[in-house]
Amino acid sequence: MTADFAVAAGQLDAMADRIACLMQRECANLSVSAAGKDEVSRRVAGALNRMAEEFDRSVARGVDEARLLAATLHSSSGEDRRS
């Protein structure tokens, strides 16, 4: 069972790393500019950018939780992966 924990922990670490790299690489693509100078365009762009920021924070929290779970599984399997 402890080997299964170690495998699952490694997979969680790898998944968290892939998600973090993807978000870092694609972060600029989540930001939008207003299509025009009118108030509606500016407000829509602002709303979309706020949603993108919240999405980024949510993903970061998810990555942190996956890493925390992986660390717990590592410790349960007898591995200590603290840096």
N, C-alpha and C positions, 0 to 999 in steps of 0.2 A: 504494500500500500504506500509506503514512503517513496518508493520509486515513482509511483503514479503521481504523487504530490509534486515531486521534483520536475517531472515532465510537464505537468499542468502549469507549474510556476514558470518554467522556461517559456512555455507558449504564451502565457499572459504577459511576461516581460517583453517578448518579441512583438506581440500585438500592440502593446502600449507604445513601444518604440516606433512601430510603423505608423500608428495614428499620429503621434507627435511629429514625426518627420513630414507626413502628409500635410498636416495643418500648417507647419512652418513653411512648407513649399507653396501651398495654395492660399495662404492668408491674404495676399494682395488681391487675389481673384474674388474675394468676398466683399471687397470695398467697391462702392459704386459712386459715380459722379452724377450730379444732376444733369438731366437731359437738356435742360434749358435754364434760363435765368429767372423764370417765373416762380412764384411762391410754391405752387403745387409740386413742381419738379424738385425744388430744394427740400421740401418737406418729405416727399417720398424717398429721396436719396438719404436724407437724415434718418428716417425710420428704418430703411433697409440696413444702413450702416450700424445703427444701434442693435438691430437684430443680429447682425453678423458678429458684433462684439460679444453679445450674450452667448451666441453659439460657440464662439471661441472659448469663452470662460467655462461653459458647460463641458465642452470637449476636454479642456485642461483638467477639470475636476474628475471627469471619467477616467482620464489617463492616470491621474494620481490614485484613484481608487483601485484601478487594475494593478498598479505597481504595489500598492499596499497589500492587496490580496495575494499577489505573487510573493511578496516578502513573508507573509504569514505562512503560505504553503512551503516556502523554502525552509523556514524555521521548523515547521512540522515534519519536514522530511529529513531533518538533521543537518541541513545546509545552512550556513550563516552567510548571507550575501550582502551584508551591510558594508558600505564603502566608507 
